[in-house]
Amino acid sequence: MEKLNKRLMVIALAIILVVAISVSALYLLQSPGPTPQPPVPTPQPEGEQFLNFTSNYQGGAETKVYLVNSTLFYGVYEESFTRSGATGFYSIAKGDPCVVINGTIRNDYDKDYYFSLTADVLNSGGEKIGPILTVESPQPGFTVAFVEKGATGHFTMQIKYEPKDIADYSLFVAFEPYDSPPP
């Protein structure tokens, strides 16, 4: 009988120990760890407005380029290239991180045009990042999109930039529309 009592006591202790360990493990798994910093949200898409020229061109006047939509996201360059212009010489390597802005514009002018599009892109510190460096653009600072009159066309802007902390962006037309691709 004494052996049976010892056995029952050992079994009872083992059950209590298993329950205590399980409850402790469950508590540890449910307790919050270090508080993660929330990521900077990606700016909401711009769209459904006429674009203006940049403030230093034509006083920022409104154009007949209608922004249908745009979306900003983070990506990488898919090919290597170089660009030079008034702001300096830039080298892009395939795989370099970048900010990408894709969008659709409508040409409300009375003829087909090439449009030079640019952007003010601000990081979470309020600093403007840039310049735009896109394969389709002949110089740093803008991208080019051809759109027939009354039609829509797509554009892509890329800016070499690694942090994922973009807070805001605004799109502009950089120069008067061109009949042929800009130099």
C-alpha positions, 0 to 999 in steps of 0.5 A: 500500500505504501508503494502505491501511495508513493507511486500516486504521489510521484505521478501527481507531482509529475502532472503538477510539474507538467502543468506548471511548465506548460502554463509558464511556457504559454505565458512566455509565448503570449507576453509581448517582446520588445515594442517594434518601431512602426514602419513609415507608411508608403504615401497614398497614391496621387491622382485625378488632378491636372499637373502643374509645372515646377515652381521654377518654371512658368511660375508653377502654372497648371498644365493640360496633363491630367494625372489619372493615378500614381503609386509609390513603392520600393524596388531595385533597378533592373539594369545598369546605366549612367547619367550626367547632367547639371546636377552631376554624374550618376552610376546605377548598378543592376540591383541598386535599391530605389523608390519607384513611382508608376503612374498614368497621365492623360494628354489634354493638349490638342496634339501628341506630345512627349512630357518631361515629368518630375517629382518632389519626393520627401523622406520621413525627415522632410528631406527631398531625395533625388534626382530621378534616374530612369533608363527612359530619361536622357538626363537626371531629374525627370522621366519622359512619357509620350502620350497621344492627344486625348489618350492616356500613357504610362510613366515610371520614375526611379530614384536611387535610395535605400531607406524605406522611409518616404513620407510624401511625394508630388508630381510635376511637369518639368518643361513645355511639352515636346514634339520629339523626344527631349535631348 
